Each structure stands twice: as structure tokens, then as C-alpha cells.
Amino acid sequence: MTVAEAARILEVTPATVYLLCREGRLAHRRIGLGRGVIRIDPEQLDEFRRSCAVEVAPREAGQGGRPAQRRPASVRPGGPKPKWDHF
């Protein structure tokens, strides 16, 4: 498959696919003279996708709760100063 087809499957830009190939992270073939063209086997693309999967551990009961809430900038130390003195 072409770089454009691989990019569509991975939902990234072709430039990202070229970068992955250049860094040796995505197996590919160069066909032709000079720089040639890049071709990617569908099986190797599937293998790359599987290698990118991130496993998420389930939370145990009683571990964690709501995520921490950020205070608005006006309440944070060093936040913006009021425009007028009478506030």
C-alpha cells in the first residue's frame, strides 16, 4: 500500500508516515531507483498499530475519585489582577 493509504488507515498525515518510516518505527520497502517509492505491507501496518496500543489498568475500588479541579485563574495565586480597584 502507498504512504497515503497507510496515513488514511492510521488517521495521520502522510508526513507522519514518512517520519515513522525514516525513524525505522514502521517497516516498509523502497522500490525504484534513487529514493524510489515507499510501499508498506498491510500485515506490517497492522503489526505497527498493535504495537502502539496502550493498556489501561482498571481502577481498584477506593482508589482515586474525581480528578483534581483547577481553580479559575482569578482565584489562583499570581492570577490576573482586577482591572479596577473597586472590585
N, C-alpha and C positions, 0 to 999 in steps of 0.2 A: 504494500500500500504506500501511497505517497505521504509526504510530510503533511500536506493539507488535510488528507483523510484522517491521519493519526491525530492531528490537532483537533479536528471536529469530534472525534471519539473521546479524547481526553478533556474536551471543553476548555482548551487553552489556545493561545495563538501559535501560528507556525513558528514564530521566532522562539517560543519556549521549547518546541520540539527540536529545533536546530540546536539550541543550547544544551538540552538533555543529551543529544547525540554527541556534541562536541566534548562534553564532560565525561562521556563514557557511561552515563547512567541508563541510557536507552540503547539496547542492541539494535544495530542497523547494518545495512550494506551500502557501499558506494559502487555504483555501476557507471562505467564510461571512462573517458579519458579526462585528465586534469582533475578538477573537483568532482566531475560526474554528477549523478543524481543520487539522492538518498532514497532507499526503499526499506520498509520496516515490515517484518513478518507479523501477521495478526497474532500468532501464538506468543511472540516475544512482547508485543504490546500488552496482551492480557497478563503476561507474567509481570511486566513492569507495573501495571495497575494494581495487581495483588500485592506487590512489594511496597506500595505506597499506603496500604491500609493501616489505619491507626486503631488499635484495640483500646476500648474504653472499659475500665474496670467498673463493675456495678458498685453503687454506694451501699455500705452496710447500714443497717438500722441504727439510728442515733448518731450517725457520723455526718457532721455538717448540717446545714439548714439552708436558710435563704442566703444567696450571695450577698456580700457586703455592698451596701448602698453608698454611693458617693454623695457627699454633701454638695449643694449648689455652690458655685464659685463665690457668690456673695456672702456665704457663711464660712467658707474655708479660710484658714489663716493665710494672710497675704493675698486674699481675693481682691476683686476690684473695689475701689473706694467709691462712695456715693458721689454723684456729680454735684449735689447741692448740700450745704452744711445743715439744713434744717431737717434732714432725714434722720 
